[in-house]
Amino acid sequence: MSTGTRTRPLTTALAAVALTAAGTLTVNATDAGAAPATTASASAAAACNGYVGLTFDDGPSSSTPALLSALTRNGLRATMFNQGNYAAANPSRVQAQVNAGMWVGNHSYTHPHLTQLGQAQIDSEISRTQQAIASAGGGTPKLFRPPYGETNSTVRAVEAKYGLTEIIWNVDSQDWNGASTDAIVQAAGRLGNGQVILMHDWSANTLAAIPRIAQGLTARGLCAGRISPQTGQAVAP
């Protein structure tokens, strides 16, 4: 076999390798774009047999960056019920919540017992928080969680004035009451389709529970969704 005869198949083989590599590069480049992301989203949606609402109260705080990092690393999105005074003091953390794909809700301005206040005071708590969150780049909230879950007809009337849907919870993680990481994971394990769990921005045990919460949801075919202002239930993002 002459040298010339050997060169042709070698050249052909090299060309095939080059074409394969180019194809691989094309696929990888496309992976960074919208089409594969859409495919991935569709695949993820297909794997979801239901949605739950992960919620975190009392932020934004110094704990917020670590919480957002844990959520994004584990492919979770959540609703952050922010206090107005903290949002006003930490606008960059509100922006970080939005940039991380979270939704932002209203949790009053100073976290008072709203049912012990008059209508004008309740109005101030809610309206100032709407403004603080919007000014910080969090958009205009559509969801409201009354502090301590305390509500009455006066509170609901003010919520309605600002187009807010009141969101309590189906499962209380008890992280505010010193619940262990194991207990928080177990609480999340009780969530069913459409249900909402109460957690807090500042809880170290909740932060530690995030990876296991994500694993538990995946094992049960559940995904973290947004909370619908229409129904108050967790739905697809």
C-alpha positions as YAML, in Angstrom:
chain: A
units: angstrom
residues:
- id: 1
  name: MET
  ca: [0.00, 0.00, 0.00]
- id: 2
  name: SER
  ca: [1.54, 3.32, -1.09]
- id: 3
  name: THR
  ca: [1.94, 6.36, 1.13]
- id: 4
  name: GLY
  ca: [-0.61, 8.22, -1.00]
- id: 5
  name: THR
  ca: [-3.16, 5.48, -0.46]
- id: 6
  name: ARG
  ca: [-2.60, 5.64, 3.32]
- id: 7
  name: THR
  ca: [-2.94, 9.44, 3.41]
- id: 8
  name: ARG
  ca: [-6.42, 9.59, 1.94]
- id: 9
  name: PRO
  ca: [-8.19, 7.46, 4.63]
- id: 10
  name: LEU
  ca: [-6.18, 9.24, 7.35]
- id: 11
  name: THR
  ca: [-7.26, 12.62, 5.99]
- id: 12
  name: THR
  ca: [-10.85, 11.39, 5.78]
- id: 13
  name: ALA
  ca: [-10.70, 10.14, 9.36]
- id: 14
  name: LEU
  ca: [-9.28, 13.42, 10.61]
- id: 15
  name: ALA
  ca: [-12.01, 15.31, 8.78]
- id: 16
  name: ALA
  ca: [-14.64, 13.11, 10.41]
- id: 17
  name: VAL
  ca: [-13.14, 13.78, 13.83]
- id: 18
  name: ALA
  ca: [-13.10, 17.50, 13.11]
- id: 19
  name: LEU
  ca: [-16.72, 17.43, 12.03]
- id: 20
  name: THR
  ca: [-17.66, 15.50, 15.16]
- id: 21
  name: ALA
  ca: [-15.80, 17.99, 17.34]
- id: 22
  name: ALA
  ca: [-17.45, 20.88, 15.55]
- id: 23
  name: GLY
  ca: [-20.81, 19.28, 16.12]
- id: 24
  name: THR
  ca: [-20.00, 18.84, 19.78]
- id: 25
  name: LEU
  ca: [-18.93, 22.45, 20.07]
- id: 26
  name: THR
  ca: [-22.14, 23.54, 18.35]
- id: 27
  name: VAL
  ca: [-24.24, 21.55, 20.79]
- id: 28
  name: ASN
  ca: [-22.31, 22.89, 23.77]
- id: 29
  name: ALA
  ca: [-22.64, 26.46, 22.53]
- id: 30
  name: THR
  ca: [-26.34, 25.95, 22.00]
- id: 31
  name: ASP
  ca: [-26.61, 24.54, 25.53]
- id: 32
  name: ALA
  ca: [-25.84, 28.03, 26.80]
- id: 33
  name: GLY
  ca: [-28.70, 29.46, 24.80]
- id: 34
  name: ALA
  ca: [-32.47, 29.45, 24.98]
- id: 35
  name: ALA
  ca: [-33.34, 26.28, 23.04]
- id: 36
  name: PRO
  ca: [-31.67, 23.71, 25.32]
- id: 37
  name: ALA
  ca: [-32.83, 25.67, 28.39]
- id: 38
  name: THR
  ca: [-36.37, 25.35, 27.08]
- id: 39
  name: THR
  ca: [-35.84, 21.64, 26.52]
- id: 40
  name: ALA
  ca: [-34.40, 21.26, 30.01]
- id: 41
  name: SER
  ca: [-37.31, 23.20, 31.47]
- id: 42
  name: ALA
  ca: [-39.76, 21.02, 29.59]
- id: 43
  name: SER
  ca: [-38.02, 17.89, 30.84]
- id: 44
  name: ALA
  ca: [-38.06, 19.20, 34.40]
- id: 45
  name: ALA
  ca: [-41.73, 20.10, 34.11]
- id: 46
  name: ALA
  ca: [-42.49, 16.63, 32.81]
- id: 47
  name: ALA
  ca: [-40.82, 15.15, 35.90]
- id: 48
  name: CYS
  ca: [-43.02, 17.21, 38.25]
- id: 49
  name: ASN
  ca: [-46.07, 15.42, 39.56]
- id: 50
  name: GLY
  ca: [-46.95, 18.47, 41.62]
- id: 51
  name: TYR
  ca: [-45.67, 21.75, 43.02]
- id: 52
  name: VAL
  ca: [-45.03, 23.07, 46.52]
- id: 53
  name: GLY
  ca: [-44.46, 26.58, 47.79]
- id: 54
  name: LEU
  ca: [-41.24, 27.12, 49.75]
- id: 55
  name: THR
  ca: [-41.51, 30.38, 51.68]
- id: 56
  name: PHE
  ca: [-39.01, 32.29, 53.79]
- id: 57
  name: ASP
  ca: [-40.12, 35.08, 56.13]
- id: 58
  name: ASP
  ca: [-38.38, 38.01, 57.80]
- id: 59
  name: GLY
  ca: [-35.72, 38.87, 55.23]
- id: 60
  name: PRO
  ca: [-33.73, 40.23, 53.69]
- id: 61
  name: SER
  ca: [-30.96, 39.80, 56.24]
- id: 62
  name: SER
  ca: [-27.27, 39.01, 56.49]
- id: 63
  name: SER
  ca: [-28.30, 35.36, 56.02]
- id: 64
  name: THR
  ca: [-29.94, 36.02, 52.65]
- id: 65
  name: PRO
  ca: [-26.87, 35.52, 50.41]
- id: 66
  name: ALA
  ca: [-26.12, 32.08, 51.89]
- id: 67
  name: LEU
  ca: [-29.79, 31.09, 51.63]
- id: 68
  name: LEU
  ca: [-30.00, 32.16, 47.99]
- id: 69
  name: SER
  ca: [-26.80, 30.27, 47.21]
- id: 70
  name: ALA
  ca: [-28.16, 27.08, 48.81]
- id: 71
  name: LEU
  ca: [-31.47, 27.38, 46.98]
- id: 72
  name: THR
  ca: [-29.92, 27.97, 43.57]
- id: 73
  name: ARG
  ca: [-27.31, 25.22, 44.03]
- id: 74
  name: ASN
  ca: [-30.14, 22.80, 44.70]
- id: 75
  name: GLY
  ca: [-32.37, 24.00, 41.86]
- id: 76
  name: LEU
  ca: [-35.03, 25.48, 44.12]
- id: 77
  name: ARG
  ca: [-37.08, 28.64, 43.82]
- id: 78
  name: ALA
  ca: [-38.98, 30.19, 46.69]
- id: 79
  name: THR
  ca: [-41.14, 33.08, 47.78]
- id: 80
  name: MET
  ca: [-39.39, 35.52, 50.08]
- id: 81
  name: PHE
  ca: [-41.80, 37.35, 52.38]
- id: 82
  name: ASN
  ca: [-39.76, 40.45, 53.13]
- id: 83
  name: GLN
  ca: [-40.20, 43.01, 55.85]
- id: 84
  name: GLY
  ca: [-40.39, 46.54, 54.52]
- id: 85
  name: ASN
  ca: [-37.87, 47.99, 56.96]
- id: 86
  name: TYR
  ca: [-35.27, 45.37, 55.99]
- id: 87
  name: ALA
  ca: [-35.99, 45.80, 52.28]
- id: 88
  name: ALA
  ca: [-35.50, 49.57, 52.60]
- id: 89
  name: ALA
  ca: [-32.22, 49.06, 54.46]
- id: 90
  name: ASN
  ca: [-30.90, 46.32, 52.15]
- id: 91
  name: PRO
  ca: [-32.09, 46.97, 48.59]
- id: 92
  name: SER
  ca: [-29.20, 45.02, 47.06]
- id: 93
  name: ARG
  ca: [-30.37, 41.89, 48.88]
- id: 94
  name: VAL
  ca: [-33.86, 42.31, 47.46]
- id: 95
  name: GLN
  ca: [-32.31, 42.60, 44.00]
- id: 96
  name: ALA
  ca: [-30.25, 39.48, 44.73]
- id: 97
  name: GLN
  ca: [-33.44, 37.58, 45.55]
- id: 98
  name: VAL
  ca: [-34.97, 38.55, 42.22]
- id: 99
  name: ASN
  ca: [-31.75, 37.82, 40.31]
- id: 100
  name: ALA
  ca: [-31.68, 34.35, 41.88]
- id: 101
  name: GLY
  ca: [-35.15, 33.65, 40.48]
- id: 102
  name: MET
  ca: [-37.09, 34.08, 43.70]
- id: 103
  name: TRP
  ca: [-40.47, 35.77, 44.12]
- id: 104
  name: VAL
  ca: [-40.90, 38.58, 46.63]
- id: 105
  name: GLY
  ca: [-43.90, 39.03, 48.91]
- id: 106
  name: ASN
  ca: [-45.00, 41.55, 51.55]
- id: 107
  name: HIS
  ca: [-44.57, 40.66, 55.25]
- id: 108
  name: SER
  ca: [-45.45, 44.07, 56.77]
- id: 109
  name: TYR
  ca: [-43.01, 46.84, 57.58]
- id: 110
  name: THR
  ca: [-42.09, 46.16, 61.22]
- id: 111
  name: HIS
  ca: [-43.63, 42.72, 61.91]
- id: 112
  name: PRO
  ca: [-46.29, 43.81, 64.42]
- id: 113
  name: HIS
  ca: [-49.37, 41.96, 65.63]
- id: 114
  name: LEU
  ca: [-51.62, 43.46, 62.96]
- id: 115
  name: THR
  ca: [-54.85, 42.32, 64.59]
- id: 116
  name: GLN
  ca: [-54.05, 44.60, 67.54]
- id: 117
  name: LEU
  ca: [-53.74, 47.67, 65.30]
- id: 118
  name: GLY
  ca: [-56.28, 50.05, 63.78]
- id: 119
  name: GLN
  ca: [-56.96, 50.16, 60.06]
- id: 120
  name: ALA
  ca: [-54.76, 53.21, 59.45]
- id: 121
  name: GLN
  ca: [-51.79, 51.52, 61.12]
- id: 122
  name: ILE
  ca: [-52.35, 48.31, 59.18]
- id: 123
  name: ASP
  ca: [-52.55, 50.34, 55.99]
- id: 124
  name: SER
  ca: [-49.24, 52.01, 56.80]
- id: 125
  name: GLU
  ca: [-47.53, 48.66, 57.49]
- id: 126
  name: ILE
  ca: [-48.68, 47.21, 54.19]
- id: 127
  name: SER
  ca: [-48.38, 50.25, 51.94]
- id: 128
  name: ARG
  ca: [-44.90, 51.21, 53.10]
- id: 129
  name: THR
  ca: [-43.71, 47.67, 52.46]
- id: 130
  name: GLN
  ca: [-45.18, 47.67, 48.95]
- id: 131
  name: GLN
  ca: [-43.23, 50.84, 48.26]
- id: 132
  name: ALA
  ca: [-40.00, 49.68, 49.92]
- id: 133
  name: ILE
  ca: [-39.91, 46.43, 47.97]
- id: 134
  name: ALA
  ca: [-40.76, 48.13, 44.68]
- id: 135
  name: SER
  ca: [-38.10, 50.80, 45.28]
- id: 136
  name: ALA
  ca: [-35.53, 48.10, 46.04]
- id: 137
  name: GLY
  ca: [-36.18, 46.40, 42.71]
- id: 138
  name: GLY
  ca: [-38.38, 43.59, 43.96]
- id: 139
  name: GLY
  ca: [-41.40, 44.54, 41.90]
- id: 140
  name: THR
  ca: [-44.85, 45.25, 43.36]
- id: 141
  name: PRO
  ca: [-45.81, 42.30, 45.58]
- id: 142
  name: LYS
  ca: [-49.02, 40.40, 44.88]
- id: 143
  name: LEU
  ca: [-48.76, 38.19, 47.97]
- id: 144
  name: PHE
  ca: [-49.01, 39.14, 51.63]
- id: 145
  name: ARG
  ca: [-48.21, 37.11, 54.71]
- id: 146
  name: PRO
  ca: [-49.41, 38.64, 57.97]
- id: 147
  name: PRO
  ca: [-46.85, 38.37, 60.79]
- id: 148
  name: TYR
  ca: [-47.50, 35.35, 63.02]
- id: 149
  name: GLY
  ca: [-50.24, 34.35, 60.58]
- id: 150
  name: GLU
  ca: [-52.61, 36.64, 62.47]
- id: 151
  name: THR
  ca: [-55.42, 38.09, 60.41]
- id: 152
  name: ASN
  ca: [-58.97, 39.41, 60.62]
- id: 153
  name: SER
  ca: [-61.48, 41.21, 58.44]
- id: 154
  name: THR
  ca: [-59.73, 44.57, 58.83]
- id: 155
  name: VAL
  ca: [-56.38, 43.13, 57.76]
- id: 156
  name: ARG
  ca: [-58.01, 41.42, 54.78]
- id: 157
  name: ALA
  ca: [-59.77, 44.63, 53.76]
- id: 158
  name: VAL
  ca: [-56.45, 46.47, 53.61]
- id: 159
  name: GLU
  ca: [-54.86, 43.59, 51.71]
- id: 160
  name: ALA
  ca: [-57.66, 43.83, 49.15]
- id: 161
  name: LYS
  ca: [-57.09, 47.57, 48.79]
- id: 162
  name: TYR
  ca: [-53.55, 46.86, 47.57]
- id: 163
  name: GLY
  ca: [-54.51, 43.86, 45.45]
- id: 164
  name: LEU
  ca: [-52.76, 41.42, 47.76]
- id: 165
  name: THR
  ca: [-53.57, 37.76, 48.28]
- id: 166
  name: GLU
  ca: [-53.12, 36.56, 51.85]
- id: 167
  name: ILE
  ca: [-50.85, 33.52, 52.13]
- id: 168
  name: ILE
  ca: [-50.66, 31.60, 55.40]
- id: 169
  name: TRP
  ca: [-49.22, 28.05, 55.25]
- id: 170
  name: ASN
  ca: [-50.14, 24.38, 55.26]
- id: 171
  name: VAL
  ca: [-47.00, 23.16, 57.02]
- id: 172
  name: ASP
  ca: [-45.07, 24.99, 59.75]
- id: 173
  name: SER
  ca: [-41.41, 23.97, 59.78]
- id: 174
  name: GLN
  ca: [-41.12, 25.26, 63.37]
- id: 175
  name: ASP
  ca: [-37.69, 26.64, 62.49]
- id: 176
  name: TRP
  ca: [-38.64, 29.81, 64.38]
- id: 177
  name: ASN
  ca: [-39.11, 27.61, 67.46]
- id: 178
  name: GLY
  ca: [-35.68, 25.99, 67.36]
- id: 179
  name: ALA
  ca: [-36.61, 22.96, 65.24]
- id: 180
  name: SER
  ca: [-33.64, 20.79, 64.31]
- id: 181
  name: THR
  ca: [-32.49, 20.34, 60.74]
- id: 182
  name: ASP
  ca: [-33.92, 16.80, 60.78]
- id: 183
  name: ALA
  ca: [-37.30, 18.11, 61.98]
- id: 184
  name: ILE
  ca: [-37.37, 20.77, 59.25]
- id: 185
  name: VAL
  ca: [-36.61, 18.16, 56.59]
- id: 186
  name: GLN
  ca: [-39.38, 15.96, 58.00]
- id: 187
  name: ALA
  ca: [-41.81, 18.90, 57.93]
- id: 188
  name: ALA
  ca: [-41.04, 19.51, 54.26]
- id: 189
  name: GLY
  ca: [-41.68, 15.83, 53.68]
- id: 190
  name: ARG
  ca: [-45.31, 16.37, 54.68]
- id: 191
  name: LEU
  ca: [-45.95, 18.82, 51.85]
- id: 192
  name: GLY
  ca: [-48.48, 17.80, 49.24]
- id: 193
  name: ASN
  ca: [-49.24, 19.20, 45.80]
- id: 194
  name: GLY
  ca: [-50.21, 22.87, 45.97]
- id: 195
  name: GLN
  ca: [-49.22, 23.26, 49.61]
- id: 196
  name: VAL
  ca: [-47.03, 25.89, 51.24]
- id: 197
  name: ILE
  ca: [-44.42, 25.57, 53.99]
- id: 198
  name: LEU
  ca: [-43.36, 28.29, 56.45]
- id: 199
  name: MET
  ca: [-39.62, 28.79, 56.92]
- id: 200
  name: HIS
  ca: [-37.44, 31.73, 57.85]
- id: 201
  name: ASP
  ca: [-34.62, 33.59, 56.14]
- id: 202
  name: TRP
  ca: [-32.41, 33.68, 59.24]
- id: 203
  name: SER
  ca: [-32.56, 30.06, 60.45]
- id: 204
  name: ALA
  ca: [-29.23, 28.23, 60.30]
- id: 205
  name: ASN
  ca: [-30.98, 24.87, 60.67]
- id: 206
  name: THR
  ca: [-33.22, 25.68, 57.71]
- id: 207
  name: LEU
  ca: [-30.18, 26.62, 55.63]
- id: 208
  name: ALA
  ca: [-28.61, 23.26, 56.48]
- id: 209
  name: ALA
  ca: [-31.85, 21.48, 55.53]
- id: 210
  name: ILE
  ca: [-32.05, 22.88, 51.98]
- id: 211
  name: PRO
  ca: [-30.12, 20.10, 50.16]
- id: 212
  name: ARG
  ca: [-32.15, 17.39, 51.89]
- id: 213
  name: ILE
  ca: [-35.42, 19.22, 51.24]
- id: 214
  name: ALA
  ca: [-34.50, 19.31, 47.54]
- id: 215
  name: GLN
  ca: [-33.65, 15.59, 47.55]
- id: 216
  name: GLY
  ca: [-36.91, 14.73, 49.32]
- id: 217
  name: LEU
  ca: [-39.01, 16.70, 46.85]
- id: 218
  name: THR
  ca: [-37.28, 15.09, 43.89]
- id: 219
  name: ALA
  ca: [-37.80, 11.62, 45.35]
- id: 220
  name: ARG
  ca: [-41.53, 12.33, 45.57]
- id: 221
  name: GLY
  ca: [-41.80, 13.88, 42.11]
- id: 222
  name: LEU
  ca: [-42.51, 17.34, 43.51]
- id: 223
  name: CYS
  ca: [-41.00, 20.62, 42.37]
- id: 224
  name: ALA
  ca: [-40.70, 24.03, 43.98]
- id: 225
  name: GLY
  ca: [-43.21, 26.36, 42.37]
- id: 226
  name: ARG
  ca: [-44.58, 29.86, 42.63]
- id: 227
  name: ILE
  ca: [-47.63, 30.74, 44.69]
- id: 228
  name: SER
  ca: [-50.61, 31.74, 42.57]
- id: 229
  name: PRO
  ca: [-52.21, 35.08, 43.54]
- id: 230
  name: GLN
  ca: [-55.46, 33.67, 42.20]
- id: 231
  name: THR
  ca: [-55.63, 30.51, 44.32]
- id: 232
  name: GLY
  ca: [-52.98, 30.94, 47.01]
- id: 233
  name: GLN
  ca: [-51.65, 27.52, 46.07]
- id: 234
  name: ALA
  ca: [-48.32, 26.43, 44.65]
- id: 235
  name: VAL
  ca: [-48.32, 26.05, 40.88]
- id: 236
  name: ALA
  ca: [-45.81, 25.66, 38.06]
- id: 237
  name: PRO
  ca: [-43.37, 28.61, 37.83]
...
